[in-house]
Amino acid sequence: MKWIDRIRRKLAPRKTAPPRFAAVVPAWTHARPAAWSDDPVEQVRHYRHWVYAAVQAIAFHIAGARMALYARQRHGVEEVTDHPFLDLMNRVNAFHTRFWLWAQTLTFLELTGNAYWYVAPNRLGAPAEIWLAHSQYMRVIPDRREFIRGYVYARGGEEVSFRREEIIHLKYPNPVSPYYGRGPLQAAAQAVDAHEFMKQAEWNGFRNGVYPSLALESDQELSDETVERLRTMFEQKYSSPERAGRPMILERGLRAKPISLSPREMDFLRSERLTRDEILGIFRVPAAVVGLSEDVNRSVAEAMDLVFAKYCIAPKLRLIEDQLNQDLLPQFDERLFCRFEGIVPHDREQDRADMEANLRNGVTTINEERRRLGREPVAWGDRPILNGHPVAGDNEAGEL
């Protein structure tokens, strides 16, 4: 069997029994908060709720970014529009698209802090395909002399070993380990646990009935058997959403008294929004980006898009660029390097303020600003304007 066929078989999704981690207990049963934050298998399992919304927003935004290729020449730098590297980026392998590769790569980076590409060579030894390995199954093999000896992909009792140069390891900074990255999910682990506790409590409330909590009172002393019989009967008749609203019939001498929420319980319910905002804040995803429209108008939404692109997306793309320029592009040509372009949208308000300041101070002319806006020049627009009048010549003026 060819080497690339072995890799495809190992990295392809399995159609057999679920992997071993499927039986791991839910996060809320761990003895200490966020105990799963150092377990990549559990990290991937927390891809839900607001974590899903934040990670998908980042992954899809980066997957749509345009990558350009450049070559260093004696006279400077020029863009390369036709090259095997661009072909590789646009058709990563026979089964996955470019968008899928980037979206899945960023998903693993956000969840585990690590993403691993296996770059399969062709017969000439040049990179021909890219295969993304599941981060939770890959481990680094350290080496005292070479720092990293290689990588091992272990899944379902089988292992595949890789040489160090066969893997491109994308990772976020981690002050704890020089070999593995640390993603936003680990930093948000306690907030994620708190949110899931609240969702679990909310679900239990619906499962047990959507009526307020009640206490049954009686002036008579009730035996343990009677209490258990009443509890069982009450749960059978009124517990569950489909039984909500049914008339309650009590035995003689029993009274139903609603139990009001304590201040601490009411604060518990209000904190659900706070944990949501904490999770989104750690991922650096503004609320409007994940579809929340609370107190958001058009100008606020544009400002959030700008902040999201500038402070969340752009740094991640710089990290990816550096890794590809160091590990992948030298396999084609040492002179090549890549850049992601058009990431940060223009700040329209700032652009307008800059244009007005330039015109007011005579830095640019009307026609220079019109060309920047993609408009045709005008006959009276080639002279700078100071104090509302052209610097020289007639003072004919028009609208910009």
PAVOKE-832783 format. One record per residue (C-alpha): x, y, z. Coordinates in Angstrom, 3 decimals, always signed. Example, Ala and Ser with C-alpha at 12.3 -4.5 7.8 and 13.67 -1.06 7.14 Angstrom:
PAVOKE-832783
+----------+----------+----------+
|       px |       py |       pz |
+----------+----------+----------+
|  +12.300 |   -4.500 |   +7.800 |
|  +13.670 |   -1.060 |   +7.140 |
+----------+----------+----------+
//
This chain:
PAVOKE-832783
+----------+----------+----------+
|       px |       py |       pz |
+----------+----------+----------+
|   +0.000 |   +0.000 |   +0.000 |
|   +1.329 |   +3.448 |   -0.915 |
|   +2.381 |   +5.761 |   +1.917 |
|   -0.148 |   +8.428 |   +0.938 |
|   -2.922 |   +5.810 |   +0.909 |
|   -1.994 |   +4.817 |   +4.458 |
|   -2.178 |   +8.428 |   +5.571 |
|   -5.523 |   +8.988 |   +3.879 |
|   -6.909 |   +5.905 |   +5.575 |
|   -5.628 |   +6.987 |   +8.988 |
|   -6.806 |  +10.588 |   +8.764 |
|  -10.131 |   +9.959 |   +7.054 |
|  -13.279 |   +9.930 |   +9.251 |
|  -14.054 |   +6.461 |  +10.545 |
|  -17.351 |   +4.703 |   +9.837 |
|  -16.806 |   +2.074 |  +12.517 |
|  -17.571 |   +2.171 |  +16.222 |
|  -17.177 |   +5.512 |  +18.019 |
|  -13.667 |   +6.244 |  +19.325 |
|  -12.751 |   +5.529 |  +22.903 |
|  -13.348 |   +9.067 |  +24.135 |
|  -17.108 |   +8.723 |  +23.420 |
|  -17.604 |   +7.228 |  +26.877 |
|  -15.933 |  +10.081 |  +28.754 |
|  -18.191 |  +11.516 |  +31.441 |
|  -19.699 |  +14.979 |  +30.892 |
|  -17.662 |  +17.995 |  +31.987 |
|  -19.957 |  +18.873 |  +34.890 |
|  -19.139 |  +15.610 |  +36.676 |
|  -15.436 |  +16.390 |  +37.007 |
|  -14.198 |  +16.761 |  +40.548 |
|  -12.676 |  +20.203 |  +40.055 |
|  -13.754 |  +23.070 |  +37.739 |
|  -12.284 |  +23.062 |  +34.243 |
|  -10.456 |  +19.769 |  +34.840 |
|  -10.823 |  +19.035 |  +31.123 |
|   -8.849 |  +22.113 |  +30.049 |
|   -5.634 |  +20.070 |  +29.630 |
|   -7.314 |  +17.184 |  +27.791 |
|   -7.516 |  +17.717 |  +23.981 |
|  -10.214 |  +15.053 |  +23.623 |
|  -12.447 |  +16.856 |  +26.100 |
|  -11.615 |  +20.227 |  +24.583 |
|  -13.014 |  +19.113 |  +21.245 |
|  -16.129 |  +17.794 |  +22.973 |
|  -16.869 |  +21.317 |  +24.251 |
|  -17.454 |  +22.584 |  +20.721 |
|  -21.016 |  +23.670 |  +21.503 |
|  -23.125 |  +26.579 |  +22.764 |
|  -21.265 |  +29.910 |  +22.693 |
|  -17.945 |  +28.177 |  +22.069 |
|  -19.374 |  +26.880 |  +18.784 |
|  -20.654 |  +30.342 |  +17.839 |
|  -17.335 |  +32.053 |  +18.587 |
|  -15.134 |  +29.413 |  +16.955 |
|  -17.262 |  +29.219 |  +13.815 |
|  -17.227 |  +33.007 |  +13.432 |
|  -13.421 |  +33.036 |  +13.576 |
|  -12.968 |  +29.961 |  +11.378 |
|  -15.351 |  +31.101 |   +8.637 |
|  -13.931 |  +34.621 |   +8.593 |
|  -10.385 |  +33.358 |   +8.129 |
|  -11.444 |  +30.718 |   +5.595 |
|  -12.702 |  +33.528 |   +3.366 |
|   -9.473 |  +35.544 |   +3.521 |
|   -7.465 |  +36.027 |   +0.340 |
|   -3.871 |  +34.828 |   +0.321 |
|   -1.339 |  +36.366 |   -2.053 |
|   +2.075 |  +34.972 |   -2.985 |
|   +5.161 |  +37.151 |   -3.460 |
|   +8.726 |  +36.598 |   -4.594 |
|  +11.782 |  +38.579 |   -3.520 |
|  +13.645 |  +39.895 |   -6.554 |
|  +16.792 |  +42.004 |   -6.926 |
|  +14.737 |  +45.068 |   -7.715 |
|  +12.190 |  +44.473 |   -4.957 |
|   +9.147 |  +42.289 |   -4.460 |
|   +6.598 |  +41.183 |   -7.045 |
|   +3.366 |  +39.241 |   -6.760 |
|   +3.248 |  +35.715 |   -8.162 |
|   -0.126 |  +34.721 |   -9.615 |
|   +0.735 |  +31.327 |  -11.109 |
|   +2.618 |  +28.844 |   -8.944 |
|   +2.280 |  +25.247 |   -7.599 |
|   +1.910 |  +26.668 |   -4.074 |
|   -1.230 |  +28.542 |   -5.104 |
|   -2.515 |  +25.390 |   -6.773 |
|   -1.894 |  +23.476 |   -3.550 |
|   -3.751 |  +26.088 |   -1.490 |
|   -6.721 |  +26.059 |   -3.856 |
|   -6.921 |  +22.259 |   -4.114 |
|   -5.501 |  +20.858 |   -0.904 |
|   -6.332 |  +17.219 |   -1.677 |
|   -8.813 |  +15.116 |   -3.605 |
|  -11.473 |  +15.258 |   -0.876 |
|  -11.231 |  +18.623 |   +0.884 |
|  -11.622 |  +22.179 |   -0.325 |
|   -9.560 |  +25.236 |   +0.524 |
|  -12.380 |  +26.667 |   +2.643 |
|  -12.706 |  +23.413 |   +4.598 |
|   -8.966 |  +23.251 |   +5.282 |
|   -8.802 |  +26.740 |   +6.746 |
|  -12.072 |  +26.500 |   +8.658 |
|  -11.108 |  +23.155 |  +10.195 |
|   -7.581 |  +24.349 |  +10.947 |
|   -8.844 |  +27.364 |  +12.876 |
|  -11.445 |  +25.223 |  +14.639 |
|   -8.712 |  +23.004 |  +16.072 |
|   -6.537 |  +25.998 |  +16.914 |
|   -9.321 |  +27.679 |  +18.870 |
|  -10.352 |  +24.482 |  +20.670 |
|   -6.960 |  +22.905 |  +21.419 |
|   -4.377 |  +25.555 |  +20.568 |
|   -2.826 |  +23.198 |  +17.984 |
|   -3.352 |  +22.249 |  +14.335 |
|   -1.275 |  +19.727 |  +12.392 |
|   -0.850 |  +19.559 |   +8.615 |
|   +0.698 |  +16.525 |   +6.974 |
|   +2.183 |  +17.706 |   +3.663 |
|   +2.285 |  +14.741 |   +1.296 |
|   +4.962 |  +14.970 |   -1.441 |
|   +4.695 |  +13.908 |   -5.059 |
|   +7.205 |  +11.642 |   -6.788 |
|   +9.627 |  +14.557 |   -7.166 |
|   +9.468 |  +15.348 |   -3.458 |
|   +7.521 |  +18.595 |   -3.885 |
|   +4.430 |  +19.252 |   -1.698 |
|   +1.382 |  +17.825 |   -3.470 |
|   -1.390 |  +17.437 |   -0.864 |
|   -2.264 |  +18.733 |   +2.587 |
|   -4.024 |  +16.539 |   +5.153 |
|   -5.274 |  +17.940 |   +8.433 |
|   -4.821 |  +15.596 |  +11.399 |
|   -7.203 |  +15.692 |  +14.349 |
|   -5.333 |  +17.556 |  +17.071 |
|   -6.674 |  +15.404 |  +19.903 |
|   -4.924 |  +12.328 |  +18.471 |
|   -1.537 |  +13.871 |  +17.637 |
|   +1.349 |  +14.109 |  +20.065 |
|   +4.818 |  +15.601 |  +19.817 |
|   +7.922 |  +13.450 |  +20.367 |
|  +10.527 |  +15.685 |  +22.052 |
|  +14.240 |  +15.293 |  +21.450 |
|  +17.121 |  +16.640 |  +23.523 |
|  +19.273 |  +17.460 |  +20.528 |
|  +16.771 |  +18.250 |  +17.769 |
|  +14.088 |  +19.699 |  +20.102 |
|  +11.397 |  +17.734 |  +18.200 |
|  +12.129 |  +14.241 |  +16.880 |
|   +8.779 |  +13.751 |  +15.190 |
|   +5.056 |  +13.257 |  +15.693 |
|   +2.792 |  +10.297 |  +16.393 |
|   -0.856 |  +10.089 |  +15.343 |
|   -2.572 |   +7.533 |  +17.584 |
|   -6.212 |   +6.563 |  +17.153 |
|   -8.175 |   +3.408 |  +17.754 |
|   -5.151 |   +1.436 |  +18.921 |
|   -3.160 |   +2.206 |  +15.762 |
|   -0.265 |   +4.626 |  +15.426 |
|   +1.361 |   +6.425 |  +12.513 |
|   +4.741 |   +8.086 |  +12.999 |
|   +5.852 |  +11.204 |  +11.135 |
|   +9.226 |  +12.810 |  +10.736 |
|   +9.495 |  +16.361 |  +12.026 |
|   +9.749 |  +17.860 |   +8.525 |
|   +6.576 |  +16.075 |   +7.364 |
|   +4.322 |  +18.008 |   +9.768 |
|   +3.530 |  +21.710 |   +9.847 |
|   +2.558 |  +22.396 |  +13.440 |
|   +0.459 |  +25.532 |  +13.846 |
|   +0.096 |  +26.510 |  +17.472 |
|   -0.794 |  +29.419 |  +19.709 |
|   +1.694 |  +30.711 |  +22.308 |
|   +1.820 |  +28.701 |  +25.517 |
|   +3.894 |  +29.744 |  +28.545 |
|   +3.503 |  +26.253 |  +30.047 |
|   +4.803 |  +24.068 |  +27.205 |
|   +7.271 |  +24.710 |  +24.352 |
|   +5.787 |  +21.816 |  +22.371 |
|   +2.032 |  +22.450 |  +22.465 |
|   -0.067 |  +25.548 |  +21.985 |
|   -2.768 |  +26.857 |  +24.293 |
|   -6.050 |  +28.011 |  +22.791 |
|   -8.765 |  +30.408 |  +23.929 |
|  -10.995 |  +27.537 |  +25.047 |
|   -8.542 |  +26.563 |  +27.789 |
|   -8.544 |  +30.141 |  +29.054 |
|  -12.363 |  +30.159 |  +29.019 |
|  -12.715 |  +26.721 |  +30.600 |
|  -14.235 |  +27.837 |  +33.904 |
|  -16.684 |  +30.171 |  +32.173 |
|  -17.650 |  +27.331 |  +29.819 |
|  -18.210 |  +25.018 |  +32.789 |
|  -20.347 |  +27.653 |  +34.516 |
|  -22.425 |  +28.150 |  +31.387 |
|  -22.925 |  +24.414 |  +30.940 |
|  -23.909 |  +24.050 |  +34.607 |
|  -26.581 |  +26.674 |  +34.059 |
|  -27.816 |  +25.086 |  +30.838 |
|  -27.974 |  +21.724 |  +32.605 |
|  -29.932 |  +23.243 |  +35.485 |
|  -32.265 |  +24.932 |  +33.004 |
|  -32.802 |  +21.652 |  +31.168 |
|  -33.507 |  +19.834 |  +34.416 |
|  -36.099 |  +22.475 |  +35.209 |
|  -37.901 |  +21.847 |  +31.925 |
|  -37.570 |  +18.095 |  +32.265 |
|  -39.077 |  +18.158 |  +35.732 |
|  -41.843 |  +20.560 |  +34.786 |
|  -42.191 |  +24.167 |  +33.732 |
|  -44.265 |  +25.186 |  +36.761 |
|  -42.660 |  +27.078 |  +39.688 |
|  -41.145 |  +24.930 |  +42.424 |
|  -43.766 |  +23.978 |  +44.996 |
|  -43.793 |  +22.733 |  +48.556 |
|  -46.643 |  +20.531 |  +49.820 |
|  -47.716 |  +21.439 |  +53.343 |
|  -49.817 |  +19.438 |  +55.790 |
|  -50.907 |  +19.975 |  +59.405 |
|  -50.638 |  +16.233 |  +59.974 |
|  -47.466 |  +14.251 |  +60.454 |
|  -46.792 |  +12.168 |  +57.357 |
|  -44.998 |   +8.851 |  +57.353 |
|  -42.036 |   +8.186 |  +55.086 |
|  -44.184 |   +5.876 |  +52.963 |
|  -46.802 |   +8.587 |  +52.484 |
|  -44.188 |  +11.194 |  +51.572 |
|  -42.623 |   +8.879 |  +48.998 |
|  -46.049 |   +7.973 |  +47.577 |
|  -46.976 |  +11.663 |  +47.213 |
|  -43.637 |  +12.504 |  +45.585 |
|  -44.001 |   +9.667 |  +43.070 |
|  -47.597 |  +10.593 |  +42.259 |
|  -46.738 |  +14.280 |  +41.916 |
|  -43.846 |  +13.598 |  +39.521 |
|  -45.909 |  +11.204 |  +37.400 |
|  -48.813 |  +13.623 |  +37.020 |
|  -47.127 |  +16.996 |  +36.738 |
|  -43.438 |  +16.507 |  +35.921 |
|  -42.336 |  +17.149 |  +32.272 |
|  -43.177 |  +19.966 |  +29.856 |
|  -46.077 |  +18.130 |  +28.191 |
|  -47.889 |  +17.858 |  +31.542 |
|  -47.416 |  +21.511 |  +32.462 |
|  -50.646 |  +23.418 |  +33.081 |
|  -52.700 |  +20.430 |  +34.201 |
|  -55.020 |  +21.181 |  +37.139 |
|  -53.499 |  +20.116 |  +40.428 |
|  -55.667 |  +17.963 |  +42.693 |
|  -54.378 |  +17.425 |  +46.217 |
|  -55.434 |  +15.072 |  +48.955 |
|  -57.358 |  +16.424 |  +51.911 |
|  -55.161 |  +18.345 |  +54.288 |
|  -52.461 |  +19.177 |  +51.708 |
|  -51.678 |  +22.694 |  +50.532 |
|  -49.391 |  +23.714 |  +47.631 |
|  -47.141 |  +26.668 |  +48.368 |
|  -44.929 |  +28.205 |  +45.622 |
|  -41.275 |  +28.552 |  +46.547 |
|  -39.859 |  +31.898 |  +45.473 |
|  -36.315 |  +32.192 |  +44.200 |
|  -33.712 |  +33.409 |  +46.635 |
|  -31.541 |  +36.424 |  +45.687 |
|  -28.645 |  +34.038 |  +45.084 |
|  -30.752 |  +31.914 |  +42.703 |
|  -31.923 |  +35.016 |  +40.835 |
|  -28.301 |  +36.144 |  +40.524 |
|  -27.482 |  +32.665 |  +39.198 |
|  -29.993 |  +33.180 |  +36.377 |
|  -28.669 |  +36.660 |  +35.547 |
|  -25.109 |  +35.361 |  +35.421 |
|  -25.869 |  +33.305 |  +32.295 |
|  -25.479 |  +36.458 |  +30.200 |
|  -22.277 |  +37.365 |  +32.025 |
|  -20.694 |  +33.975 |  +31.292 |
|  -21.736 |  +34.309 |  +27.649 |
|  -20.011 |  +37.685 |  +27.428 |
|  -16.940 |  +36.298 |  +29.203 |
|  -16.639 |  +33.420 |  +26.734 |
|  -17.037 |  +35.716 |  +23.721 |
|  -14.588 |  +38.186 |  +25.242 |
|  -11.874 |  +35.550 |  +25.712 |
|  -12.326 |  +34.476 |  +22.087 |
|  -12.295 |  +38.201 |  +21.130 |
|  -15.553 |  +37.904 |  +19.218 |
|  -17.956 |  +40.867 |  +19.529 |
|  -21.569 |  +39.998 |  +20.266 |
|  -22.855 |  +41.332 |  +16.942 |
|  -20.521 |  +38.982 |  +15.030 |
|  -22.325 |  +35.918 |  +16.441 |
|  -25.758 |  +37.358 |  +15.680 |
|  -26.633 |  +39.126 |  +18.935 |
|  -28.335 |  +42.447 |  +18.205 |
|  -28.788 |  +43.915 |  +21.676 |
|  -28.341 |  +47.703 |  +21.436 |
|  -26.600 |  +47.344 |  +18.059 |
|  -27.201 |  +49.731 |  +15.194 |
|  -25.416 |  +49.968 |  +11.867 |
|  -22.543 |  +52.161 |  +13.042 |
|  -21.974 |  +49.997 |  +16.124 |
|  -22.043 |  +46.825 |  +13.996 |
|  -19.446 |  +48.301 |  +11.610 |
|  -17.268 |  +49.256 |  +14.565 |
|  -17.533 |  +45.713 |  +15.952 |
|  -16.572 |  +44.257 |  +12.566 |
|  -13.523 |  +46.509 |  +12.527 |
|  -12.497 |  +45.504 |  +16.064 |
|  -13.071 |  +41.811 |  +15.282 |
|  -10.931 |  +41.929 |  +12.138 |
|   -8.171 |  +44.078 |  +13.629 |
|   -7.715 |  +42.506 |  +17.058 |
|   -8.913 |  +38.917 |  +16.547 |
|   -8.506 |  +37.863 |  +12.906 |
|   -5.416 |  +39.792 |  +11.784 |
|   -3.040 |  +38.522 |  +14.544 |
|   -4.053 |  +34.919 |  +13.867 |
|   -3.361 |  +35.348 |  +10.153 |
|   +0.049 |  +36.847 |  +10.900 |
|   +0.860 |  +33.770 |  +13.003 |
|   -0.206 |  +31.439 |  +10.171 |
|   +1.738 |  +33.423 |   +7.566 |
|   +4.955 |  +33.177 |   +9.552 |
|   +4.574 |  +29.423 |  +10.010 |
|   +3.931 |  +28.809 |   +6.301 |
|   +6.778 |  +31.106 |   +5.280 |
|   +9.116 |  +29.212 |   +7.593 |
|   +8.039 |  +25.594 |   +7.024 |
|   +6.142 |  +25.232 |   +3.732 |
|   +7.224 |  +27.819 |   +1.167 |
|  +10.979 |  +27.019 |   +1.408 |
|  +10.065 |  +23.580 |   +0.049 |
|   +9.175 |  +25.391 |   -3.206 |
|  +11.567 |  +28.353 |   -3.307 |
|  +13.469 |  +30.262 |   -0.620 |
|  +12.494 |  +33.579 |   -2.221 |
|   +8.743 |  +33.056 |   -1.787 |
|   +6.535 |  +34.347 |   +1.005 |
|   +2.776 |  +34.672 |   +1.447 |
|   +0.500 |  +37.336 |   +2.890 |
|   -3.200 |  +37.502 |   +3.702 |
|   -4.766 |  +40.650 |   +2.280 |
|   -7.875 |  +42.739 |   +2.802 |
|   -8.410 |  +41.582 |   +6.390 |
|   -9.206 |  +44.800 |   +8.216 |
|  -12.128 |  +46.743 |   +6.679 |
|  -11.855 |  +50.465 |   +6.185 |
|  -13.063 |  +52.672 |   +8.996 |
|  -15.463 |  +54.858 |   +7.013 |
|  -15.733 |  +57.534 |   +9.667 |
|  -11.959 |  +57.755 |   +9.991 |
|  -11.543 |  +57.808 |   +6.192 |
|  -13.991 |  +60.692 |   +5.940 |
|  -12.252 |  +62.601 |   +8.744 |
|   -8.836 |  +62.067 |   +7.100 |
|  -10.139 |  +63.251 |   +3.730 |
|  -11.637 |  +66.414 |   +5.203 |
|   -8.434 |  +67.172 |   +7.119 |
|   -6.292 |  +66.646 |   +4.008 |
|   -8.475 |  +68.952 |   +1.929 |
|   -8.754 |  +71.584 |   +4.640 |
|   -4.971 |  +71.737 |   +5.146 |
|   -4.093 |  +71.621 |   +1.455 |
|   -2.419 |  +68.214 |   +1.716 |
|   -4.406 |  +66.782 |   -1.215 |
|   -6.541 |  +68.171 |   -4.002 |
|  -10.163 |  +67.574 |   -4.891 |
|   -9.154 |  +65.384 |   -7.839 |
|   -6.750 |  +63.295 |   -5.741 |
|   -9.540 |  +62.515 |   -3.330 |
|  -11.963 |  +61.849 |   -6.200 |
|   -9.539 |  +59.356 |   -7.742 |
|   -9.253 |  +57.630 |   -4.367 |
|  -13.041 |  +57.302 |   -4.347 |
|  -13.050 |  +55.958 |   -7.916 |
|  -14.644 |  +59.091 |   -9.415 |
|  -13.760 |  +61.120 |  -12.504 |
|  -11.670 |  +64.298 |  -12.005 |
|  -13.193 |  +67.740 |  -12.434 |
|  -11.715 |  +70.769 |  -14.192 |
|  -11.516 |  +72.862 |  -11.042 |
|  -10.076 |  +70.143 |   -8.771 |
|   -6.318 |  +70.163 |   -9.388 |
|   -5.369 |  +72.930 |   -6.945 |
|   -5.143 |  +72.527 |   -3.159 |
|   -7.706 |  +74.477 |   -1.173 |
|   -6.932 |  +76.578 |   +1.885 |
|   -9.568 |  +78.459 |   +3.870 |
|  -12.166 |  +77.423 |   +1.319 |
|  -10.330 |  +78.851 |   -1.712 |
|   -7.856 |  +77.385 |   -4.248 |
|   -4.232 |  +78.243 |   -3.532 |
|   -3.785 |  +79.829 |   -6.964 |
|   -5.903 |  +80.666 |  -10.001 |
|   -9.638 |  +81.178 |  -10.011 |
|  -11.743 |  +80.324 |   -7.028 |
|  -14.279 |  +78.311 |   -8.915 |
|  -15.494 |  +75.566 |   -6.679 |
|  -17.842 |  +72.669 |   -6.861 |
|  -19.078 |  +69.799 |   -4.749 |
|  -16.910 |  +66.833 |   -4.025 |
+----------+----------+----------+
//
